């Protein structure tokens, strides 16, 4: 996701695959989609470690791990993390994405692409309607 919560790249993996193993493929997909313009990526604690950082660094991306505070009580809004969580909430409006029942990775990726296309098209339509008024 970019800072507006819009789709940049997607890598679909089985549930038993480690997040750290996917950094290289995801960094490559992000740089391909953006023309090598991404320099910093905010990630959760699943991407900690030198291996993940070196994989991202190979594509010119510096990983910044957003961590929970040590003395956490109740709900704590994490900086930058809310952007991704908000985007996931937008996706829950699409019934087909509510459960992971698909067998093929390509199907899951395609459904997410369609969902984000609908969301972005809605934003464009709002902008156009506001500009013509």
N, CA, C and O atoms as CSV, one atom per row, in Angstrom:
chain,resi,resn,atom,element,x,y,z
A,1,UNK,N,N,0.838,-1.166,0.000
A,1,UNK,CA,C,0.000,0.000,0.000
A,1,UNK,C,C,0.897,1.247,0.000
A,1,UNK,O,O,1.989,1.253,0.568
A,2,UNK,N,N,0.405,2.276,-0.644
A,2,UNK,CA,C,1.117,3.538,-0.520
A,2,UNK,C,C,0.568,4.291,0.686
A,2,UNK,O,O,-0.246,3.746,1.432
A,3,UNK,N,N,0.996,5.525,0.888
A,3,UNK,CA,C,0.579,6.264,2.078
A,3,UNK,C,C,-0.884,6.654,2.045
A,3,UNK,O,O,-1.442,7.034,3.075
A,4,UNK,N,N,-1.521,6.570,0.882
A,4,UNK,CA,C,-2.955,6.828,0.790
A,4,UNK,C,C,-3.776,5.554,0.972
A,4,UNK,O,O,-5.006,5.604,0.992
A,5,UNK,N,N,-3.109,4.427,1.101
A,5,UNK,CA,C,-3.803,3.165,1.276
A,5,UNK,C,C,-4.199,2.519,-0.031
A,5,UNK,O,O,-5.077,1.656,-0.058
A,6,UNK,N,N,-3.562,2.927,-1.118
A,6,UNK,CA,C,-3.875,2.355,-2.423
A,6,UNK,C,C,-2.892,1.239,-2.758
A,6,UNK,O,O,-1.740,1.244,-2.325
A,7,UNK,N,N,-3.375,0.301,-3.528
A,7,UNK,CA,C,-2.654,-0.910,-3.910
A,7,UNK,C,C,-1.432,-0.581,-4.760
A,7,UNK,O,O,-1.549,0.128,-5.760
A,8,UNK,N,N,-0.262,-1.087,-4.376
A,8,UNK,CA,C,0.946,-0.971,-5.193
A,8,UNK,C,C,1.337,-2.319,-5.774
A,8,UNK,O,O,1.564,-2.443,-6.978
A,9,UNK,N,N,1.413,-3.319,-4.921
A,9,UNK,CA,C,1.817,-4.653,-5.360
A,9,UNK,C,C,1.244,-5.675,-4.395
A,9,UNK,O,O,0.926,-5.363,-3.248
A,10,UNK,N,N,1.120,-6.905,-4.884
A,10,UNK,CA,C,0.539,-7.976,-4.088
A,10,UNK,C,C,1.289,-9.268,-4.364
A,10,UNK,O,O,1.512,-9.640,-5.516
A,11,UNK,N,N,1.669,-9.940,-3.299
A,11,UNK,CA,C,2.280,-11.266,-3.406
A,11,UNK,C,C,1.427,-12.196,-2.555
A,11,UNK,O,O,1.314,-12.003,-1.344
A,12,UNK,N,N,0.825,-13.204,-3.180
A,12,UNK,CA,C,-0.035,-14.150,-2.477
A,12,UNK,C,C,0.762,-15.412,-2.188
A,12,UNK,O,O,1.414,-15.967,-3.072
A,13,UNK,N,N,0.701,-15.860,-0.932
A,13,UNK,CA,C,1.443,-17.049,-0.519
A,13,UNK,C,C,0.541,-17.950,0.309
A,13,UNK,O,O,-0.494,-17.505,0.804
A,14,UNK,N,N,0.918,-19.195,0.464
A,14,UNK,CA,C,0.159,-20.076,1.364
A,14,UNK,C,C,0.285,-19.600,2.809
A,14,UNK,O,O,1.210,-18.864,3.152
A,15,UNK,N,N,-0.642,-20.023,3.640
A,15,UNK,CA,C,-0.656,-19.587,5.040
A,15,UNK,C,C,0.569,-20.066,5.807
A,15,UNK,O,O,0.953,-19.441,6.796
A,16,UNK,N,N,1.189,-21.157,5.378
A,16,UNK,CA,C,2.346,-21.664,6.114
A,16,UNK,C,C,3.670,-21.044,5.671
A,16,UNK,O,O,4.726,-21.448,6.159
A,17,UNK,N,N,3.637,-20.073,4.761
A,17,UNK,CA,C,4.863,-19.412,4.304
A,17,UNK,C,C,5.196,-18.243,5.229
A,17,UNK,O,O,4.304,-17.506,5.650
A,18,UNK,N,N,6.455,-18.077,5.538
A,18,UNK,CA,C,6.907,-16.999,6.408
A,18,UNK,C,C,6.877,-15.666,5.668
A,18,UNK,O,O,7.177,-15.601,4.475
A,19,UNK,N,N,6.513,-14.603,6.385
A,19,UNK,CA,C,6.507,-13.271,5.787
A,19,UNK,C,C,7.916,-12.851,5.377
A,19,UNK,O,O,8.107,-12.206,4.346
A,20,UNK,N,N,8.884,-13.218,6.181
A,20,UNK,CA,C,10.267,-12.813,5.916
A,20,UNK,C,C,10.801,-13.405,4.612
A,20,UNK,O,O,11.687,-12.823,3.987
A,21,UNK,N,N,10.274,-14.543,4.202
A,21,UNK,CA,C,10.735,-15.181,2.967
A,21,UNK,C,C,10.200,-14.468,1.720
A,21,UNK,O,O,10.702,-14.705,0.621
A,22,UNK,N,N,9.201,-13.610,1.867
A,22,UNK,CA,C,8.551,-12.984,0.725
A,22,UNK,C,C,9.043,-11.573,0.449
A,22,UNK,O,O,8.571,-10.935,-0.492
A,23,UNK,N,N,9.969,-11.076,1.238
A,23,UNK,CA,C,10.403,-9.684,1.113
A,23,UNK,C,C,11.004,-9.407,-0.256
A,23,UNK,O,O,10.705,-8.382,-0.869
A,24,UNK,N,N,11.834,-10.295,-0.733
A,24,UNK,CA,C,12.489,-10.097,-2.039
A,24,UNK,C,C,11.461,-9.961,-3.162
A,24,UNK,O,O,11.530,-9.024,-3.957
A,25,UNK,N,N,10.507,-10.894,-3.229
A,25,UNK,CA,C,9.496,-10.860,-4.286
A,25,UNK,C,C,8.621,-9.615,-4.172
A,25,UNK,O,O,8.273,-9.006,-5.183
A,26,UNK,N,N,8.267,-9.238,-2.950
A,26,UNK,CA,C,7.422,-8.067,-2.754
A,26,UNK,C,C,8.166,-6.776,-3.082
A,26,UNK,O,O,7.596,-5.875,-3.697
A,27,UNK,N,N,9.423,-6.678,-2.682
A,27,UNK,CA,C,10.225,-5.489,-3.000
A,27,UNK,C,C,10.392,-5.338,-4.507
A,27,UNK,O,O,10.304,-4.231,-5.038
A,28,UNK,N,N,10.631,-6.440,-5.186
A,28,UNK,CA,C,10.761,-6.395,-6.646
A,28,UNK,C,C,9.459,-5.933,-7.293
A,28,UNK,O,O,9.479,-5.097,-8.197
A,29,UNK,N,N,8.323,-6.474,-6.837
A,29,UNK,CA,C,7.025,-6.102,-7.404
A,29,UNK,C,C,6.716,-4.627,-7.151
A,29,UNK,O,O,6.168,-3.949,-8.020
A,30,UNK,N,N,7.063,-4.133,-5.972
A,30,UNK,CA,C,6.813,-2.725,-5.648
A,30,UNK,C,C,7.664,-1.815,-6.521
A,30,UNK,O,O,7.161,-0.832,-7.067
A,31,UNK,N,N,8.939,-2.131,-6.657
A,31,UNK,CA,C,9.811,-1.283,-7.468
A,31,UNK,C,C,9.428,-1.343,-8.946
A,31,UNK,O,O,9.546,-0.340,-9.651
A,32,UNK,N,N,8.971,-2.501,-9.425
A,32,UNK,CA,C,8.503,-2.598,-10.811
A,32,UNK,C,C,7.267,-1.732,-11.028
A,32,UNK,O,O,7.138,-1.076,-12.062
A,33,UNK,N,N,6.363,-1.729,-10.061
A,33,UNK,CA,C,5.110,-0.980,-10.192
A,33,UNK,C,C,5.328,0.527,-10.085
A,33,UNK,O,O,4.599,1.307,-10.698
A,34,UNK,N,N,6.328,0.934,-9.311
A,34,UNK,CA,C,6.521,2.367,-9.068
A,34,UNK,C,C,7.694,2.969,-9.823
A,34,UNK,O,O,7.954,4.166,-9.702
A,35,UNK,N,N,8.396,2.175,-10.589
A,35,UNK,CA,C,9.556,2.689,-11.317
A,35,UNK,C,C,10.732,2.996,-10.397
A,35,UNK,O,O,11.420,4.002,-10.571
A,36,UNK,N,N,10.955,2.132,-9.426
A,36,UNK,CA,C,12.074,2.256,-8.477
A,36,UNK,C,C,12.043,3.554,-7.676
A,36,UNK,O,O,13.092,4.149,-7.432
A,37,UNK,N,N,10.851,4.005,-7.261
A,37,UNK,CA,C,10.752,5.257,-6.512
A,37,UNK,C,C,10.546,5.057,-5.017
A,37,UNK,O,O,10.638,6.025,-4.262
A,38,UNK,N,N,10.272,3.841,-4.564
A,38,UNK,CA,C,10.035,3.602,-3.140
A,38,UNK,C,C,11.365,3.474,-2.415
A,38,UNK,O,O,12.223,2.680,-2.801
A,39,UNK,N,N,11.529,4.268,-1.352
A,39,UNK,CA,C,12.765,4.244,-0.579
A,39,UNK,C,C,12.562,3.672,0.814
A,39,UNK,O,O,13.475,3.058,1.366
A,40,UNK,N,N,11.366,3.864,1.398
A,40,UNK,CA,C,11.075,3.436,2.764
A,40,UNK,C,C,9.778,2.641,2.768
A,40,UNK,O,O,8.802,3.027,2.125
A,41,UNK,N,N,9.774,1.533,3.495
A,41,UNK,CA,C,8.565,0.735,3.666
A,41,UNK,C,C,8.324,0.523,5.149
A,41,UNK,O,O,9.201,0.039,5.865
A,42,UNK,N,N,7.129,0.885,5.610
A,42,UNK,CA,C,6.751,0.640,6.999
A,42,UNK,C,C,6.163,-0.760,7.083
A,42,UNK,O,O,5.225,-1.086,6.356
A,43,UNK,N,N,6.707,-1.584,7.961
A,43,UNK,CA,C,6.284,-2.983,8.060
A,43,UNK,C,C,5.976,-3.327,9.511
A,43,UNK,O,O,6.384,-2.613,10.428
A,44,UNK,N,N,5.244,-4.435,9.715
A,44,UNK,CA,C,4.961,-4.865,11.084
A,44,UNK,C,C,6.091,-5.765,11.586
A,44,UNK,O,O,7.087,-5.979,10.894
A,45,UNK,N,N,5.919,-6.280,12.784
A,45,UNK,CA,C,6.996,-7.028,13.426
A,45,UNK,C,C,7.274,-8.374,12.767
A,45,UNK,O,O,8.265,-9.023,13.103
A,46,UNK,N,N,6.436,-8.806,11.850
A,46,UNK,CA,C,6.690,-10.045,11.121
A,46,UNK,C,C,7.872,-9.935,10.175
A,46,UNK,O,O,8.375,-10.947,9.689
A,47,UNK,N,N,8.315,-8.723,9.911
A,47,UNK,CA,C,9.416,-8.500,8.974
A,47,UNK,C,C,10.710,-8.089,9.662
A,47,UNK,O,O,11.590,-7.518,9.017
A,48,UNK,N,N,10.848,-8.365,10.959
A,48,UNK,CA,C,12.080,-8.025,11.660
A,48,UNK,C,C,13.201,-8.975,11.242
A,48,UNK,O,O,12.954,-10.067,10.731
A,49,UNK,N,N,14.419,-8.541,11.467
A,49,UNK,CA,C,15.571,-9.394,11.173
A,49,UNK,C,C,16.434,-8.834,10.070
A,49,UNK,O,O,15.983,-8.064,9.221
A,50,UNK,N,N,17.696,-9.244,10.104
A,50,UNK,CA,C,18.664,-8.757,9.126
A,50,UNK,C,C,18.408,-9.316,7.733
A,50,UNK,O,O,18.668,-8.638,6.739
A,51,UNK,N,N,17.900,-10.548,7.648
A,51,UNK,CA,C,17.658,-11.166,6.349
A,51,UNK,C,C,16.595,-10.390,5.563
A,51,UNK,O,O,16.775,-10.109,4.378
A,52,UNK,N,N,15.494,-10.050,6.225
A,52,UNK,CA,C,14.430,-9.290,5.552
A,52,UNK,C,C,14.939,-7.917,5.146
A,52,UNK,O,O,14.654,-7.447,4.045
A,53,UNK,N,N,15.690,-7.273,6.028
A,53,UNK,CA,C,16.222,-5.948,5.723
A,53,UNK,C,C,17.192,-5.989,4.545
A,53,UNK,O,O,17.182,-5.094,3.700
A,54,UNK,N,N,18.023,-7.018,4.487
A,54,UNK,CA,C,18.984,-7.101,3.380
A,54,UNK,C,C,18.295,-7.415,2.056
A,54,UNK,O,O,18.724,-6.935,1.006
A,55,UNK,N,N,17.219,-8.225,2.095
A,55,UNK,CA,C,16.464,-8.499,0.870
A,55,UNK,C,C,15.834,-7.220,0.321
A,55,UNK,O,O,15.870,-6.975,-0.885
A,56,UNK,N,N,15.261,-6.411,1.202
A,56,UNK,CA,C,14.653,-5.153,0.773
A,56,UNK,C,C,15.713,-4.158,0.324
A,56,UNK,O,O,15.516,-3.424,-0.643
A,57,UNK,N,N,16.831,-4.139,1.027
A,57,UNK,CA,C,17.912,-3.223,0.696
A,57,UNK,C,C,18.471,-3.501,-0.699
A,57,UNK,O,O,18.933,-2.588,-1.383
A,58,UNK,N,N,18.427,-4.755,-1.109
A,58,UNK,CA,C,18.862,-5.110,-2.454
A,58,UNK,C,C,18.046,-4.430,-3.539
A,58,UNK,O,O,18.508,-4.296,-4.673
A,59,UNK,N,N,16.844,-4.002,-3.205
A,59,UNK,CA,C,15.973,-3.291,-4.144
A,59,UNK,C,C,15.878,-1.807,-3.812
A,59,UNK,O,O,15.035,-1.098,-4.363
A,60,UNK,N,N,16.743,-1.332,-2.911
A,60,UNK,CA,C,16.772,0.087,-2.580
A,60,UNK,C,C,15.681,0.522,-1.613
A,60,UNK,O,O,15.332,1.702,-1.566
A,61,UNK,N,N,15.139,-0.412,-0.843
A,61,UNK,CA,C,14.070,-0.095,0.106
A,61,UNK,C,C,14.586,-0.318,1.520
A,61,UNK,O,O,15.159,-1.364,1.825
A,62,UNK,N,N,14.379,0.669,2.377
A,62,UNK,CA,C,14.743,0.551,3.792
A,62,UNK,C,C,13.483,0.191,4.567
A,62,UNK,O,O,12.477,0.896,4.493
A,63,UNK,N,N,13.544,-0.913,5.312
A,63,UNK,CA,C,12.398,-1.347,6.114
A,63,UNK,C,C,12.409,-0.640,7.461
A,63,UNK,O,O,13.425,-0.617,8.156
A,64,UNK,N,N,11.263,-0.062,7.824
A,64,UNK,CA,C,11.081,0.554,9.136
A,64,UNK,C,C,10.010,-0.260,9.850
A,64,UNK,O,O,8.847,-0.255,9.449
A,65,UNK,N,N,10.408,-0.957,10.909
A,65,UNK,CA,C,9.476,-1.817,11.637
A,65,UNK,C,C,8.695,-0.975,12.630
A,65,UNK,O,O,9.278,-0.313,13.488
A,66,UNK,N,N,7.361,-1.000,12.510
A,66,UNK,CA,C,6.480,-0.293,13.433
A,66,UNK,C,C,6.188,-1.243,14.580
A,66,UNK,O,O,5.541,-2.276,14.406
A,67,UNK,N,N,6.684,-0.868,15.772
A,67,UNK,CA,C,6.576,-1.761,16.925
A,67,UNK,C,C,5.541,-1.249,17.914
A,67,UNK,O,O,5.249,-0.055,17.982
A,68,UNK,N,N,4.993,-2.191,18.681
A,68,UNK,CA,C,4.109,-1.837,19.788
A,68,UNK,C,C,4.944,-1.259,20.920
A,68,UNK,O,O,6.116,-1.597,21.083
A,69,UNK,N,N,4.317,-0.380,21.703
A,69,UNK,CA,C,5.008,0.138,22.872
A,69,UNK,C,C,5.123,-0.969,23.915
A,69,UNK,O,O,4.311,-1.894,23.931
A,70,UNK,N,N,6.103,-0.881,24.762
A,70,UNK,CA,C,6.343,-1.920,25.767
A,70,UNK,C,C,5.184,-2.047,26.752
A,70,UNK,O,O,4.730,-3.157,27.029
A,71,UNK,N,N,4.702,-0.932,27.280
A,71,UNK,CA,C,3.625,-0.962,28.276
A,71,UNK,C,C,2.298,-0.668,27.586
A,71,UNK,O,O,1.745,0.420,27.744
A,72,UNK,N,N,1.793,-1.615,26.836
A,72,UNK,CA,C,0.574,-1.427,26.055
A,72,UNK,C,C,-0.635,-1.854,26.883
A,72,UNK,O,O,-0.682,-2.970,27.400
A,73,UNK,N,N,-1.602,-0.964,27.002
A,73,UNK,CA,C,-2.857,-1.294,27.670
A,73,UNK,C,C,-3.981,-0.842,26.760
A,73,UNK,O,O,-4.062,0.337,26.414
A,74,UNK,N,N,-4.840,-1.753,26.370
A,74,UNK,CA,C,-5.959,-1.392,25.506
A,74,UNK,C,C,-5.524,-1.152,24.070
A,74,UNK,O,O,-4.480,-1.635,23.633
A,75,UNK,N,N,-6.332,-0.407,23.350
A,75,UNK,CA,C,-6.065,-0.128,21.939
A,75,UNK,C,C,-5.020,0.968,21.813
A,75,UNK,O,O,-5.127,2.017,22.448
A,76,UNK,N,N,-4.004,0.716,20.984
A,76,UNK,CA,C,-2.967,1.711,20.719
A,76,UNK,C,C,-2.862,1.869,19.211
A,76,UNK,O,O,-2.609,0.902,18.492
A,77,UNK,N,N,-3.060,3.101,18.733
A,77,UNK,CA,C,-2.945,3.383,17.313
A,77,UNK,C,C,-1.471,3.472,16.944
A,77,UNK,O,O,-0.751,4.332,17.451
A,78,UNK,N,N,-1.024,2.585,16.063
A,78,UNK,CA,C,0.381,2.574,15.662
A,78,UNK,C,C,0.581,3.496,14.466
A,78,UNK,O,O,-0.229,3.498,13.539
A,79,UNK,N,N,1.661,4.282,14.482
A,79,UNK,CA,C,1.895,5.178,13.360
A,79,UNK,C,C,2.082,4.401,12.062
A,79,UNK,O,O,2.744,3.363,12.049
A,80,UNK,N,N,1.508,4.891,10.986
A,80,UNK,CA,C,1.569,4.335,9.626
A,80,UNK,C,C,0.864,2.996,9.485
A,80,UNK,O,O,0.436,2.663,8.379
A,81,UNK,N,N,0.722,2.223,10.529
A,81,UNK,CA,C,0.088,0.914,10.436
A,81,UNK,C,C,-1.398,1.038,10.137
A,81,UNK,O,O,-1.976,0.162,9.494
A,82,UNK,N,N,-2.024,2.123,10.599
A,82,UNK,CA,C,-3.451,2.297,10.406
A,82,UNK,C,C,-3.804,2.423,8.925
A,82,UNK,O,O,-4.929,2.108,8.536
A,83,UNK,N,N,-2.868,2.875,8.094
A,83,UNK,CA,C,-3.137,3.017,6.655
A,83,UNK,C,C,-3.454,1.653,6.047
A,83,UNK,O,O,-4.418,1.513,5.294
A,84,UNK,N,N,-2.650,0.660,6.371
A,84,UNK,CA,C,-2.856,-0.684,5.846
A,84,UNK,C,C,-4.127,-1.297,6.429
A,84,UNK,O,O,-4.912,-1.911,5.707
A,85,UNK,N,N,-4.326,-1.129,7.733
A,85,UNK,CA,C,-5.520,-1.681,8.372
A,85,UNK,C,C,-6.787,-1.069,7.793
A,85,UNK,O,O,-7.786,-1.767,7.616
A,86,UNK,N,N,-6.760,0.233,7.493
A,86,UNK,CA,C,-7.915,0.887,6.867
A,86,UNK,C,C,-8.177,0.291,5.488
A,86,UNK,O,O,-9.329,0.072,5.115
A,87,UNK,N,N,-7.119,0.029,4.733
A,87,UNK,CA,C,-7.289,-0.564,3.406
A,87,UNK,C,C,-7.877,-1.968,3.501
A,87,UNK,O,O,-8.716,-2.346,2.685
A,88,UNK,N,N,-7.437,-2.746,4.500
A,88,UNK,CA,C,-8.023,-4.067,4.712
A,88,UNK,C,C,-9.502,-3.946,5.065
A,88,UNK,O,O,-10.309,-4.776,4.648
A,89,UNK,N,N,-9.856,-2.926,5.825
A,89,UNK,CA,C,-11.268,-2.712,6.166
A,89,UNK,C,C,-12.079,-2.396,4.918
A,89,UNK,O,O,-13.217,-2.849,4.793
A,90,UNK,N,N,-11.513,-1.626,3.995
A,90,UNK,CA,C,-12.208,-1.352,2.739
A,90,UNK,C,C,-12.473,-2.647,1.979
A,90,UNK,O,O,-13.528,-2.810,1.367
A,91,UNK,N,N,-11.512,-3.564,2.021
A,91,UNK,CA,C,-11.660,-4.830,1.306
A,91,UNK,C,C,-12.758,-5.710,1.898
A,91,UNK,O,O,-13.326,-6.544,1.193
A,92,UNK,N,N,-13.061,-5.537,3.176
A,92,UNK,CA,C,-14.094,-6.375,3.793
A,92,UNK,C,C,-15.483,-6.077,3.240
A,92,UNK,O,O,-16.419,-6.838,3.486
A,93,UNK,N,N,-15.631,-4.988,2.502
A,93,UNK,CA,C,-16.918,-4.696,1.858
A,93,UNK,C,C,-17.204,-5.652,0.695
A,93,UNK,O,O,-18.342,-5.749,0.236
A,94,UNK,N,N,-16.191,-6.341,0.229
A,94,UNK,CA,C,-16.352,-7.277,-0.881
A,94,UNK,C,C,-16.502,-8.685,-0.311
A,94,UNK,O,O,-15.553,-9.253,0.228
A,95,UNK,N,N,-17.713,-9.243,-0.439
A,95,UNK,CA,C,-18.027,-10.539,0.176
A,95,UNK,C,C,-17.075,-11.645,-0.226
A,95,UNK,O,O,-16.728,-12.497,0.592
A,96,UNK,N,N,-16.653,-11.637,-1.472
A,96,UNK,CA,C,-15.806,-12.710,-1.983
A,96,UNK,C,C,-14.456,-12.756,-1.277
A,96,UNK,O,O,-13.810,-13.803,-1.233
A,97,UNK,N,N,-14.030,-11.625,-0.726
A,97,UNK,CA,C,-12.739,-11.568,-0.044
A,97,UNK,C,C,-12.857,-11.806,1.460
A,97,UNK,O,O,-11.851,-11.786,2.169
A,98,UNK,N,N,-14.068,-12.030,1.950
A,98,UNK,CA,C,-14.275,-12.207,3.390
A,98,UNK,C,C,-13.689,-13.529,3.885
A,98,UNK,O,O,-13.283,-13.628,5.043
A,99,UNK,N,N,-13.643,-14.538,3.025
A,99,UNK,CA,C,-13.080,-15.836,3.412
A,99,UNK,C,C,-12.031,-16.244,2.388
A,99,UNK,O,O,-12.110,-15.870,1.218
A,100,UNK,N,N,-11.059,-17.005,2.836
A,100,UNK,CA,C,-10.000,-17.482,1.950
A,100,UNK,C,C,-10.340,-18.883,1.455
A,100,UNK,O,O,-9.774,-19.872,1.920
A,101,UNK,N,N,-11.265,-18.955,0.514
A,101,UNK,CA,C,-11.694,-20.251,-0.002
A,101,UNK,C,C,-11.105,-20.585,-1.364
A,101,UNK,O,O,-11.383,-21.653,-1.910
A,102,UNK,N,N,-10.308,-19.701,-1.914
A,102,UNK,CA,C,-9.773,-19.908,-3.256
A,102,UNK,C,C,-8.614,-20.897,-3.229
A,102,UNK,O,O,-7.848,-20.946,-2.267
A,103,UNK,N,N,-8.495,-21.680,-4.292
A,103,UNK,CA,C,-7.413,-22.651,-4.387
A,103,UNK,C,C,-6.168,-22.089,-5.055
A,103,UNK,O,O,-5.047,-22.458,-4.704
A,104,UNK,N,N,-6.365,-21.199,-6.014
A,104,UNK,CA,C,-5.244,-20.692,-6.791
A,104,UNK,C,C,-4.825,-19.297,-6.329
A,104,UNK,O,O,-5.667,-18.445,-6.045
A,105,UNK,N,N,-3.510,-19.078,-6.258
A,105,UNK,CA,C,-2.979,-17.773,-5.875
A,105,UNK,C,C,-3.401,-16.698,-6.867
A,105,UNK,O,O,-3.657,-15.558,-6.481
A,106,UNK,N,N,-3.473,-17.062,-8.146
A,106,UNK,CA,C,-3.844,-16.106,-9.181
A,106,UNK,C,C,-5.268,-15.607,-8.989
A,106,UNK,O,O,-5.563,-14.445,-9.268
A,107,UNK,N,N,-6.155,-16.480,-8.512
A,107,UNK,CA,C,-7.541,-16.081,-8.264
A,107,UNK,C,C,-7.611,-15.065,-7.143
A,107,UNK,O,O,-8.307,-14.056,-7.260
A,108,UNK,N,N,-6.898,-15.320,-6.057
A,108,UNK,CA,C,-6.886,-14.393,-4.916
A,108,UNK,C,C,-6.319,-13.044,-5.348
A,108,UNK,O,O,-6.890,-11.999,-5.036
A,109,UNK,N,N,-5.202,-13.065,-6.061
A,109,UNK,CA,C,-4.587,-11.821,-6.518
A,109,UNK,C,C,-5.518,-11.068,-7.459
A,109,UNK,O,O,-5.628,-9.846,-7.362
A,110,UNK,N,N,-6.178,-11.759,-8.353
A,110,UNK,CA,C,-7.111,-11.125,-9.287
A,110,UNK,C,C,-8.302,-10.499,-8.585
A,110,UNK,O,O,-8.727,-9.402,-8.946
A,111,UNK,N,N,-8.845,-11.181,-7.589
A,111,UNK,CA,C,-9.977,-10.635,-6.844
A,111,UNK,C,C,-9.579,-9.379,-6.068
A,111,UNK,O,O,-10.350,-8.422,-5.994
A,112,UNK,N,N,-8.381,-9.384,-5.494
A,112,UNK,CA,C,-7.901,-8.191,-4.801
A,112,UNK,C,C,-7.685,-7.040,-5.786
A,112,UNK,O,O,-7.999,-5.891,-5.475
A,113,UNK,N,N,-7.161,-7.339,-6.952
A,113,UNK,CA,C,-6.953,-6.309,-7.962
A,113,UNK,C,C,-8.286,-5.692,-8.388
A,113,UNK,O,O,-8.387,-4.473,-8.525
A,114,UNK,N,N,-9.289,-6.509,-8.596
A,114,UNK,CA,C,-10.617,-6.002,-8.963
A,114,UNK,C,C,-11.185,-5.139,-7.841
A,114,UNK,O,O,-11.729,-4.065,-8.099
A,115,UNK,N,N,-11.064,-5.600,-6.602
A,115,UNK,CA,C,-11.604,-4.851,-5.462
A,115,UNK,C,C,-10.931,-3.487,-5.340
A,115,UNK,O,O,-11.614,-2.476,-5.171
A,116,UNK,N,N,-9.602,-3.445,-5.423
A,116,UNK,CA,C,-8.910,-2.163,-5.316
A,116,UNK,C,C,-9.200,-1.277,-6.522
A,116,UNK,O,O,-9.233,-0.054,-6.386
A,117,UNK,N,N,-9.411,-1.863,-7.696
A,117,UNK,CA,C,-9.780,-1.069,-8.870
A,117,UNK,C,C,-11.125,-0.394,-8.664
A,117,UNK,O,O,-11.298,0.772,-9.019
A,118,UNK,N,N,-12.078,-1.119,-8.092
A,118,UNK,CA,C,-13.395,-0.548,-7.799
A,118,UNK,C,C,-13.265,0.589,-6.792
A,118,UNK,O,O,-13.882,1.642,-6.951
A,119,UNK,N,N,-12.458,0.372,-5.756
A,119,UNK,CA,C,-12.263,1.412,-4.737
A,119,UNK,C,C,-11.623,2.665,-5.336
A,119,UNK,O,O,-12.067,3.780,-5.061
A,120,UNK,N,N,-10.583,2.486,-6.151
A,120,UNK,CA,C,-9.915,3.643,-6.753
A,120,UNK,C,C,-10.799,4.341,-7.772
A,120,UNK,O,O,-10.763,5.566,-7.885
A,121,UNK,N,N,-11.595,3.575,-8.518
A,121,UNK,CA,C,-12.517,4.171,-9.476
A,121,UNK,C,C,-13.555,5.028,-8.750
A,121,UNK,O,O,-13.940,6.091,-9.237
A,122,UNK,N,N,-14.002,4.564,-7.593
A,122,UNK,CA,C,-14.930,5.358,-6.789
A,122,UNK,C,C,-14.317,6.680,-6.363
A,122,UNK,O,O,-14.993,7.709,-6.372
A,123,UNK,N,N,-13.044,6.664,-5.990
A,123,UNK,CA,C,-12.358,7.906,-5.624
A,123,UNK,C,C,-12.262,8.861,-6.806
A,123,UNK,O,O,-12.500,10.061,-6.667
A,124,UNK,N,N,-11.912,8.319,-7.972
A,124,UNK,CA,C,-11.802,9.150,-9.169
A,124,UNK,C,C,-13.143,9.779,-9.515
A,124,UNK,O,O,-13.209,10.955,-9.873
A,125,UNK,N,N,-14.210,8.999,-9.410
A,125,UNK,CA,C,-15.547,9.513,-9.712
A,125,UNK,C,C,-15.934,10.641,-8.758
A,125,UNK,O,O,-16.555,11.619,-9.173
A,126,UNK,N,N,-15.566,10.508,-7.469
A,126,UNK,CA,C,-15.838,11.583,-6.503
A,126,UNK,C,C,-15.093,12.847,-6.876
A,126,UNK,O,O,-15.643,13.947,-6.812
A,127,UNK,N,N,-13.829,12.686,-7.270
A,127,UNK,CA,C,-13.043,13.847,-7.667
A,127,UNK,C,C,-13.617,14.522,-8.891
A,127,UNK,O,O,-13.676,15.750,-8.951
A,128,UNK,N,N,-14.048,13.733,-9.880
A,128,UNK,CA,C,-14.619,14.284,-11.094
A,128,UNK,C,C,-15.952,14.982,-10.817
A,128,UNK,O,O,-16.246,16.028,-11.395
A,129,UNK,N,N,-16.746,14.396,-9.934
A,129,UNK,CA,C,-18.036,14.995,-9.595
A,129,UNK,C,C,-17.817,16.314,-8.862
A,129,UNK,O,O,-18.553,17.275,-9.082
A,130,UNK,N,N,-16.806,16.367,-7.988
A,130,UNK,CA,C,-16.506,17.597,-7.264
A,130,UNK,C,C,-15.936,18.674,-8.171
A,130,UNK,O,O,-16.180,19.860,-7.951
A,131,UNK,N,N,-15.185,18.281,-9.181
A,131,UNK,CA,C,-14.584,19.242,-10.108
A,131,UNK,C,C,-15.606,19.845,-11.044
A,131,UNK,O,O,-15.458,20.994,-11.461
A,132,UNK,N,N,-16.650,19.088,-11.386
A,132,UNK,CA,C,-17.647,19.593,-12.330
A,132,UNK,C,C,-18.725,20.409,-11.637
A,132,UNK,O,O,-19.492,21.108,-12.298
A,133,UNK,N,N,-18.792,20.330,-10.314
A,133,UNK,CA,C,-19.853,21.061,-9.595
A,133,UNK,C,C,-19.500,22.522,-9.397
A,133,UNK,O,O,-20.282,23.272,-8.813
